[in-house]
Amino acid sequence: MIDIETILSEWEQDSKIDQNALDATTIECAVLHQRYLKYYTRAKLLVKKAEAEQARLQLDKYLYYTGKMSRADMDKRGWDYDPFKGLTKPLKSELELWMKADPDIEKCDLKVEVAKETANALKEILDTLRWRNQSIKNIIDWRRFQAGS
């Protein structure tokens, strides 16, 4: 998948309306819509994938922090046998704090947020493209008005 910076950079160029070639800009709308729709579809799928990974990781970390994970599973993931680094096991009410501060969960949460923001940006781009022909029509109408007709 293309990253958000590349998408925004492309959109910076694609969002410009050539005032001297409104007919070509109108025709180009369909091509742009197709490209950004493809990006959006992929981004939505990446959100679902990232959310599924997040749910699996949260379950694994829950098992890890509650002492229900086997040593073999900890070895497979490369996790330390003592998640609390010698501290006493926290109360059940404190467990959420440990999980939120876990670097693996933080990284996974960030991945989900980036995927969501990418999808949101692409949705905004598609909405703008849907209205582009109306914007072009408004430009033409304004020019007619200025010309006196």
Backbone as JSON Lines, residues from 0, in Angstrom:
{"i":0,"aa":"M","n":[0.85,-1.19,0.0],"ca":[0.0,0.0,0.0],"c":[0.88,1.23,0.0]}
{"i":1,"aa":"I","n":[0.41,2.22,-0.68],"ca":[1.09,3.5,-0.76],"c":[0.92,4.25,0.56]}
{"i":2,"aa":"D","n":[1.93,4.95,0.99],"ca":[1.87,5.63,2.3],"c":[1.13,6.97,2.18]}
{"i":3,"aa":"I","n":[0.72,7.48,3.32],"ca":[-0.09,8.69,3.38],"c":[0.64,9.9,2.81]}
{"i":4,"aa":"E","n":[1.94,10.0,3.04],"ca":[2.69,11.14,2.52],"c":[2.69,11.15,0.98]}
{"i":5,"aa":"T","n":[2.84,9.98,0.38],"ca":[2.82,9.88,-1.09],"c":[1.43,10.24,-1.62]}
{"i":6,"aa":"I","n":[0.4,9.74,-0.95],"ca":[-0.97,10.04,-1.37],"c":[-1.23,11.55,-1.31]}
{"i":7,"aa":"L","n":[-0.84,12.17,-0.21],"ca":[-1.06,13.61,-0.07],"c":[-0.25,14.41,-1.07]}
{"i":8,"aa":"S","n":[0.94,13.94,-1.37],"ca":[1.77,14.61,-2.37],"c":[1.13,14.49,-3.76]}
{"i":9,"aa":"E","n":[0.63,13.3,-4.09],"ca":[-0.06,13.11,-5.38],"c":[-1.3,13.99,-5.45]}
{"i":10,"aa":"W","n":[-2.05,14.03,-4.34],"ca":[-3.28,14.81,-4.34],"c":[-2.99,16.3,-4.46]}
{"i":11,"aa":"E","n":[-1.87,16.73,-3.91],"ca":[-1.5,18.14,-4.04],"c":[-1.4,18.52,-5.51]}
{"i":12,"aa":"Q","n":[-0.88,17.63,-6.33],"ca":[-0.8,17.89,-7.77],"c":[-2.14,17.67,-8.46]}
{"i":13,"aa":"D","n":[-2.8,16.55,-8.12],"ca":[-4.04,16.18,-8.8],"c":[-5.21,17.1,-8.46]}
{"i":14,"aa":"S","n":[-5.15,17.78,-7.33],"ca":[-6.28,18.62,-6.91],"c":[-6.36,19.93,-7.67]}
{"i":15,"aa":"K","n":[-5.31,20.28,-8.36],"ca":[-5.29,21.55,-9.09],"c":[-6.21,21.48,-10.32]}
{"i":16,"aa":"I","n":[-6.97,22.54,-10.5],"ca":[-7.85,22.65,-11.66],"c":[-7.22,23.64,-12.62]}
{"i":17,"aa":"D","n":[-6.92,23.16,-13.82],"ca":[-6.33,24.02,-14.84],"c":[-7.45,24.9,-15.4]}
{"i":18,"aa":"Q","n":[-7.4,26.17,-15.06],"ca":[-8.46,27.11,-15.46],"c":[-8.53,27.31,-16.97]}
{"i":19,"aa":"N","n":[-7.46,26.95,-17.67],"ca":[-7.43,27.12,-19.12],"c":[-7.79,25.86,-19.88]}
{"i":20,"aa":"A","n":[-8.01,24.76,-19.15],"ca":[-8.36,23.49,-19.8],"c":[-9.44,22.79,-18.97]}
{"i":21,"aa":"L","n":[-10.54,23.46,-18.79],"ca":[-11.61,22.9,-17.95],"c":[-12.2,21.62,-18.55]}
{"i":22,"aa":"D","n":[-12.22,21.54,-19.87],"ca":[-12.75,20.32,-20.5],"c":[-11.86,19.12,-20.2]}
{"i":23,"aa":"A","n":[-10.56,19.29,-20.29],"ca":[-9.62,18.2,-19.99],"c":[-9.68,17.83,-18.51]}
{"i":24,"aa":"T","n":[-9.83,18.83,-17.66],"ca":[-9.93,18.58,-16.22],"c":[-11.17,17.76,-15.9]}
{"i":25,"aa":"T","n":[-12.26,18.05,-16.59],"ca":[-13.5,17.29,-16.4],"c":[-13.31,15.84,-16.8]}
{"i":26,"aa":"I","n":[-12.68,15.63,-17.92],"ca":[-12.43,14.27,-18.4],"c":[-11.49,13.52,-17.46]}
{"i":27,"aa":"E","n":[-10.51,14.23,-16.92],"ca":[-9.53,13.63,-16.02],"c":[-10.15,13.17,-14.69]}
{"i":28,"aa":"C","n":[-11.29,13.71,-14.33],"ca":[-11.95,13.35,-13.06],"c":[-12.18,11.85,-12.94]}
{"i":29,"aa":"A","n":[-12.62,11.22,-13.99],"ca":[-12.91,9.78,-13.94],"c":[-11.64,8.98,-13.69]}
{"i":30,"aa":"V","n":[-10.55,9.38,-14.31],"ca":[-9.27,8.69,-14.11],"c":[-8.79,8.86,-12.67]}
{"i":31,"aa":"L","n":[-8.88,10.08,-12.17],"ca":[-8.47,10.34,-10.78],"c":[-9.35,9.58,-9.79]}
{"i":32,"aa":"H","n":[-10.65,9.59,-10.06],"ca":[-11.57,8.89,-9.17],"c":[-11.22,7.4,-9.12]}
{"i":33,"aa":"Q","n":[-10.93,6.82,-10.25],"ca":[-10.58,5.39,-10.3],"c":[-9.31,5.12,-9.49]}
{"i":34,"aa":"R","n":[-8.31,5.97,-9.64],"ca":[-7.04,5.78,-8.93],"c":[-7.23,5.87,-7.42]}
{"i":35,"aa":"Y","n":[-7.92,6.93,-6.98],"ca":[-8.09,7.12,-5.55],"c":[-9.09,6.13,-4.94]}
{"i":36,"aa":"L","n":[-10.04,5.65,-5.73],"ca":[-10.94,4.61,-5.26],"c":[-10.17,3.31,-5.02]}
{"i":37,"aa":"K","n":[-9.23,3.01,-5.89],"ca":[-8.39,1.83,-5.72],"c":[-7.56,1.96,-4.44]}
{"i":38,"aa":"Y","n":[-6.97,3.12,-4.23],"ca":[-6.22,3.37,-3.0],"c":[-7.12,3.23,-1.77]}
{"i":39,"aa":"Y","n":[-8.31,3.81,-1.85],"ca":[-9.24,3.78,-0.72],"c":[-9.67,2.35,-0.37]}
{"i":40,"aa":"T","n":[-9.97,1.57,-1.39],"ca":[-10.37,0.18,-1.16],"c":[-9.26,-0.59,-0.47]}
{"i":41,"aa":"R","n":[-8.04,-0.41,-0.94],"ca":[-6.9,-1.08,-0.3],"c":[-6.7,-0.58,1.14]}
{"i":42,"aa":"A","n":[-6.87,0.71,1.34],"ca":[-6.69,1.28,2.68],"c":[-7.72,0.73,3.65]}
{"i":43,"aa":"K","n":[-8.98,0.6,3.21],"ca":[-10.02,0.05,4.07],"c":[-9.69,-1.39,4.45]}
{"i":44,"aa":"L","n":[-9.17,-2.16,3.51],"ca":[-8.78,-3.54,3.82],"c":[-7.62,-3.58,4.8]}
{"i":45,"aa":"L","n":[-6.68,-2.64,4.65],"ca":[-5.56,-2.56,5.6],"c":[-6.04,-2.2,7.0]}
{"i":46,"aa":"V","n":[-7.06,-1.38,7.1],"ca":[-7.63,-1.06,8.42],"c":[-8.16,-2.33,9.07]}
{"i":47,"aa":"K","n":[-8.92,-3.11,8.31],"ca":[-9.48,-4.36,8.84],"c":[-8.37,-5.31,9.27]}
{"i":48,"aa":"K","n":[-7.35,-5.42,8.44],"ca":[-6.23,-6.31,8.76],"c":[-5.5,-5.84,10.02]}
{"i":49,"aa":"A","n":[-5.25,-4.54,10.12],"ca":[-4.56,-3.99,11.29],"c":[-5.4,-4.17,12.55]}
{"i":50,"aa":"E","n":[-6.72,-3.99,12.44],"ca":[-7.58,-4.19,13.6],"c":[-7.6,-5.65,14.05]}
{"i":51,"aa":"A","n":[-7.55,-6.58,13.09],"ca":[-7.51,-8.0,13.44],"c":[-6.19,-8.34,14.15]}
{"i":52,"aa":"E","n":[-5.08,-7.8,13.63],"ca":[-3.78,-8.0,14.28],"c":[-3.79,-7.41,15.69]}
{"i":53,"aa":"Q","n":[-4.41,-6.26,15.83],"ca":[-4.49,-5.59,17.13],"c":[-5.26,-6.46,18.13]}
{"i":54,"aa":"A","n":[-6.38,-7.03,17.71],"ca":[-7.18,-7.88,18.59],"c":[-6.4,-9.12,19.02]}
{"i":55,"aa":"R","n":[-5.69,-9.74,18.06],"ca":[-4.88,-10.92,18.39],"c":[-3.77,-10.58,19.37]}
{"i":56,"aa":"L","n":[-3.1,-9.45,19.13],"ca":[-2.01,-9.04,20.01],"c":[-2.53,-8.72,21.41]}
{"i":57,"aa":"Q","n":[-3.67,-8.06,21.5],"ca":[-4.22,-7.74,22.81],"c":[-4.57,-9.01,23.59]}
{"i":58,"aa":"L","n":[-5.1,-10.01,22.91],"ca":[-5.38,-11.28,23.58],"c":[-4.09,-11.94,24.03]}
{"i":59,"aa":"D","n":[-3.09,-11.98,23.16],"ca":[-1.8,-12.57,23.53],"c":[-1.18,-11.85,24.72]}
{"i":60,"aa":"K","n":[-1.24,-10.53,24.71],"ca":[-0.66,-9.76,25.82],"c":[-1.46,-9.97,27.1]}
{"i":61,"aa":"Y","n":[-2.77,-10.12,26.97],"ca":[-3.58,-10.4,28.15],"c":[-3.15,-11.74,28.77]}
{"i":62,"aa":"L","n":[-3.02,-12.75,27.94],"ca":[-2.56,-14.06,28.42],"c":[-1.17,-13.95,29.04]}
{"i":63,"aa":"Y","n":[-0.32,-13.17,28.41],"ca":[1.05,-12.96,28.88],"c":[1.06,-12.29,30.26]}
{"i":64,"aa":"Y","n":[0.34,-11.2,30.39],"ca":[0.36,-10.44,31.64],"c":[-0.4,-11.15,32.77]}
{"i":65,"aa":"T","n":[-1.34,-12.0,32.44],"ca":[-2.08,-12.71,33.49],"c":[-1.41,-14.03,33.86]}
{"i":66,"aa":"G","n":[-0.3,-14.37,33.19],"ca":[0.42,-15.6,33.51],"c":[-0.19,-16.85,32.91]}
{"i":67,"aa":"K","n":[-1.06,-16.69,31.94],"ca":[-1.74,-17.83,31.32],"c":[-1.07,-18.29,30.03]}
{"i":68,"aa":"M","n":[-0.01,-17.61,29.62],"ca":[0.69,-17.97,28.39],"c":[1.81,-18.96,28.72]}
{"i":69,"aa":"S","n":[1.95,-19.97,27.87],"ca":[2.99,-20.98,28.1],"c":[4.37,-20.4,27.78]}
{"i":70,"aa":"R","n":[5.36,-21.0,28.37],"ca":[6.74,-20.57,28.1],"c":[7.09,-20.77,26.62]}
{"i":71,"aa":"A","n":[6.56,-21.82,26.04],"ca":[6.82,-22.07,24.62],"c":[6.3,-20.92,23.75]}
{"i":72,"aa":"D","n":[5.09,-20.44,24.09],"ca":[4.54,-19.3,23.34],"c":[5.35,-18.03,23.57]}
{"i":73,"aa":"M","n":[5.83,-17.84,24.81],"ca":[6.66,-16.68,25.11],"c":[7.98,-16.76,24.34]}
{"i":74,"aa":"D","n":[8.55,-17.96,24.29],"ca":[9.8,-18.15,23.52],"c":[9.57,-17.86,22.05]}
{"i":75,"aa":"K","n":[8.45,-18.33,21.52],"ca":[8.12,-18.13,20.1],"c":[8.03,-16.63,19.77]}
{"i":76,"aa":"R","n":[7.53,-15.86,20.7],"ca":[7.36,-14.42,20.47],"c":[8.57,-13.6,20.94]}
{"i":77,"aa":"G","n":[9.48,-14.26,21.65],"ca":[10.66,-13.56,22.15],"c":[10.36,-12.68,23.35]}
{"i":78,"aa":"W","n":[9.34,-13.03,24.11],"ca":[8.94,-12.24,25.27],"c":[9.6,-12.8,26.52]}
{"i":79,"aa":"D","n":[9.92,-11.91,27.45],"ca":[10.53,-12.26,28.73],"c":[9.55,-13.09,29.57]}
{"i":80,"aa":"Y","n":[10.07,-14.02,30.36],"ca":[9.2,-14.83,31.21],"c":[8.56,-14.01,32.32]}
{"i":81,"aa":"D","n":[9.16,-12.91,32.71],"ca":[8.63,-12.06,33.77],"c":[8.22,-10.71,33.17]}
{"i":82,"aa":"P","n":[6.94,-10.54,32.85],"ca":[6.52,-9.28,32.22],"c":[6.64,-8.07,33.15]}
{"i":83,"aa":"F","n":[6.74,-8.31,34.45],"ca":[6.75,-7.2,35.4],"c":[8.15,-6.87,35.9]}
{"i":84,"aa":"K","n":[9.15,-7.52,35.34],"ca":[10.56,-7.24,35.65],"c":[10.85,-7.25,37.15]}
{"i":85,"aa":"G","n":[10.35,-8.27,37.84],"ca":[10.64,-8.44,39.26],"c":[9.67,-7.73,40.19]}
{"i":86,"aa":"L","n":[8.84,-6.86,39.65],"ca":[7.84,-6.18,40.49],"c":[6.73,-7.17,40.85]}
{"i":87,"aa":"T","n":[6.0,-6.86,41.89],"ca":[4.88,-7.72,42.24],"c":[3.81,-7.62,41.15]}
{"i":88,"aa":"K","n":[3.1,-8.72,40.98],"ca":[2.06,-8.77,39.96],"c":[1.01,-7.7,40.27]}
{"i":89,"aa":"P","n":[0.65,-6.89,39.28],"ca":[-0.32,-5.82,39.55],"c":[-1.72,-6.38,39.8]}
{"i":90,"aa":"L","n":[-2.54,-5.54,40.39],"ca":[-3.95,-5.89,40.58],"c":[-4.62,-5.96,39.22]}
{"i":91,"aa":"K","n":[-5.73,-6.67,39.18],"ca":[-6.46,-6.8,37.92],"c":[-6.85,-5.43,37.35]}
{"i":92,"aa":"S","n":[-7.17,-4.5,38.23],"ca":[-7.56,-3.15,37.78],"c":[-6.38,-2.39,37.18]}
{"i":93,"aa":"E","n":[-5.16,-2.77,37.53],"ca":[-3.96,-2.11,37.0],"c":[-3.45,-2.74,35.71]}
{"i":94,"aa":"L","n":[-3.98,-3.9,35.39],"ca":[-3.5,-4.64,34.22],"c":[-3.66,-3.84,32.93]}
{"i":95,"aa":"E","n":[-4.75,-3.1,32.83],"ca":[-5.0,-2.3,31.62],"c":[-3.89,-1.26,31.41]}
{"i":96,"aa":"L","n":[-3.4,-0.69,32.51],"ca":[-2.3,0.28,32.41],"c":[-1.05,-0.36,31.83]}
{"i":97,"aa":"W","n":[-0.74,-1.56,32.3],"ca":[0.43,-2.28,31.79],"c":[0.28,-2.58,30.3]}
{"i":98,"aa":"M","n":[-0.93,-2.98,29.93],"ca":[-1.14,-3.34,28.52],"c":[-1.08,-2.1,27.62]}
{"i":99,"aa":"K","n":[-1.66,-0.99,28.08],"ca":[-1.63,0.24,27.28],"c":[-0.2,0.73,27.07]}
{"i":100,"aa":"A","n":[0.65,0.53,28.09],"ca":[2.03,1.01,28.02],"c":[2.97,0.02,27.34]}
{"i":101,"aa":"D","n":[2.46,-1.14,26.95],"ca":[3.3,-2.14,26.31],"c":[3.74,-1.63,24.94]}
{"i":102,"aa":"P","n":[5.06,-1.68,24.65],"ca":[5.55,-1.15,23.37],"c":[4.96,-1.86,22.14]}
{"i":103,"aa":"D","n":[4.71,-3.16,22.24],"ca":[4.13,-3.89,21.1],"c":[2.71,-3.41,20.83]}
{"i":104,"aa":"I","n":[1.96,-3.2,21.89],"ca":[0.58,-2.73,21.73],"c":[0.56,-1.29,21.22]}
{"i":105,"aa":"E","n":[1.45,-0.46,21.75],"ca":[1.53,0.93,21.28],"c":[1.83,0.97,19.78]}
{"i":106,"aa":"K","n":[2.77,0.16,19.34],"ca":[3.15,0.11,17.93],"c":[1.97,-0.37,17.08]}
{"i":107,"aa":"C","n":[1.28,-1.38,17.57],"ca":[0.13,-1.91,16.84],"c":[-1.01,-0.89,16.78]}
{"i":108,"aa":"D","n":[-1.25,-0.2,17.9],"ca":[-2.29,0.83,17.93],"c":[-1.98,1.95,16.94]}
{"i":109,"aa":"L","n":[-0.71,2.32,16.86],"ca":[-0.3,3.36,15.92],"c":[-0.53,2.91,14.48]}
{"i":110,"aa":"K","n":[-0.24,1.66,14.21],"ca":[-0.45,1.11,12.86],"c":[-1.94,1.19,12.49]}
{"i":111,"aa":"V","n":[-2.82,0.87,13.43],"ca":[-4.26,0.96,13.18],"c":[-4.66,2.41,12.91]}
{"i":112,"aa":"E","n":[-4.16,3.33,13.72],"ca":[-4.51,4.74,13.55],"c":[-4.01,5.3,12.22]}
{"i":113,"aa":"V","n":[-2.8,4.92,11.82],"ca":[-2.28,5.38,10.53],"c":[-3.15,4.83,9.4]}
{"i":114,"aa":"A","n":[-3.54,3.57,9.49],"ca":[-4.39,2.97,8.46],"c":[-5.74,3.68,8.4]}
{"i":115,"aa":"K","n":[-6.31,4.0,9.55],"ca":[-7.6,4.7,9.58],"c":[-7.48,6.11,9.0]}
{"i":116,"aa":"E","n":[-6.42,6.82,9.37],"ca":[-6.25,8.18,8.85],"c":[-6.0,8.18,7.34]}
{"i":117,"aa":"T","n":[-5.29,7.19,6.86],"ca":[-5.08,7.06,5.42],"c":[-6.4,6.85,4.71]}
{"i":118,"aa":"A","n":[-7.23,5.95,5.24],"ca":[-8.54,5.7,4.65],"c":[-9.42,6.95,4.72]}
{"i":119,"aa":"N","n":[-9.37,7.68,5.84],"ca":[-10.16,8.91,5.96],"c":[-9.72,9.97,4.96]}
{"i":120,"aa":"A","n":[-8.41,10.11,4.78],"ca":[-7.9,11.09,3.81],"c":[-8.36,10.73,2.41]}
{"i":121,"aa":"L","n":[-8.31,9.45,2.09],"ca":[-8.73,9.02,0.75],"c":[-10.24,9.22,0.55]}
{"i":122,"aa":"K","n":[-11.01,9.02,1.59],"ca":[-12.46,9.27,1.49],"c":[-12.71,10.75,1.21]}
{"i":123,"aa":"E","n":[-11.97,11.62,1.88],"ca":[-12.11,13.06,1.64],"c":[-11.73,13.42,0.2]}
{"i":124,"aa":"I","n":[-10.67,12.81,-0.3],"ca":[-10.25,13.05,-1.69],"c":[-11.35,12.61,-2.65]}
{"i":125,"aa":"L","n":[-11.92,11.43,-2.42],"ca":[-12.99,10.95,-3.29],"c":[-14.21,11.86,-3.23]}
{"i":126,"aa":"D","n":[-14.54,12.34,-2.04],"ca":[-15.67,13.28,-1.92],"c":[-15.4,14.56,-2.71]}
{"i":127,"aa":"T","n":[-14.17,15.04,-2.65],"ca":[-13.8,16.25,-3.4],"c":[-13.9,15.99,-4.91]}
{"i":128,"aa":"L","n":[-13.44,14.82,-5.33],"ca":[-13.52,14.49,-6.75],"c":[-14.97,14.38,-7.23]}
{"i":129,"aa":"R","n":[-15.85,13.89,-6.37],"ca":[-17.27,13.79,-6.75],"c":[-17.87,15.17,-7.02]}
{"i":130,"aa":"W","n":[-17.36,16.19,-6.33],"ca":[-17.88,17.54,-6.47],"c":[-17.1,18.38,-7.48]}
{"i":131,"aa":"R","n":[-16.03,17.81,-8.03],"ca":[-15.17,18.6,-8.92],"c":[-15.93,19.12,-10.14]}
{"i":132,"aa":"N","n":[-16.77,18.29,-10.75],"ca":[-17.51,18.75,-11.94],"c":[-18.43,19.93,-11.59]}
{"i":133,"aa":"Q","n":[-18.98,19.92,-10.37],"ca":[-19.8,21.05,-9.94],"c":[-18.94,22.3,-9.78]}
{"i":134,"aa":"S","n":[-17.73,22.14,-9.26],"ca":[-16.81,23.27,-9.13],"c":[-16.47,23.84,-10.5]}
{"i":135,"aa":"I","n":[-16.22,22.97,-11.45],"ca":[-15.91,23.41,-12.82],"c":[-17.11,24.14,-13.42]}
{"i":136,"aa":"K","n":[-18.31,23.6,-13.19],"ca":[-19.52,24.26,-13.69],"c":[-19.64,25.66,-13.07]}
{"i":137,"aa":"N","n":[-19.33,25.77,-11.79],"ca":[-19.4,27.08,-11.12],"c":[-18.38,28.06,-11.73]}
{"i":138,"aa":"I","n":[-17.21,27.58,-12.07],"ca":[-16.2,28.43,-12.71],"c":[-16.72,28.94,-14.06]}
{"i":139,"aa":"I","n":[-17.29,28.03,-14.83],"ca":[-17.83,28.4,-16.14],"c":[-18.97,29.4,-15.99]}
{"i":140,"aa":"D","n":[-19.87,29.15,-15.04],"ca":[-20.99,30.08,-14.81],"c":[-20.48,31.46,-14.39]}
{"i":141,"aa":"W","n":[-19.47,31.49,-13.56],"ca":[-18.9,32.77,-13.11],"c":[-18.29,33.53,-14.29]}
{"i":142,"aa":"R","n":[-17.59,32.8,-15.15],"ca":[-17.0,33.44,-16.33],"c":[-18.08,34.0,-17.25]}
{"i":143,"aa":"R","n":[-19.17,33.26,-17.41],"ca":[-20.29,33.76,-18.22],"c":[-20.86,35.04,-17.62]}
{"i":144,"aa":"F","n":[-21.03,35.01,-16.3],"ca":[-21.55,36.18,-15.6],"c":[-20.64,37.39,-15.79]}
{"i":145,"aa":"Q","n":[-19.33,37.16,-15.67],"ca":[-18.38,38.25,-15.85],"c":[-18.38,38.78,-17.28]}
{"i":146,"aa":"A","n":[-18.64,37.88,-18.22],"ca":[-18.67,38.28,-19.62],"c":[-19.98,38.99,-20.0]}
{"i":147,"aa":"G","n":[-20.93,38.97,-19.08],"ca":[-22.16,39.69,-19.33],"c":[-23.28,38.86,-19.91]}
{"i":148,"aa":"S","n":[-23.15,37.55,-19.85],"ca":[-24.28,36.75,-20.4],"c":[-24.92,35.92,-19.34]}
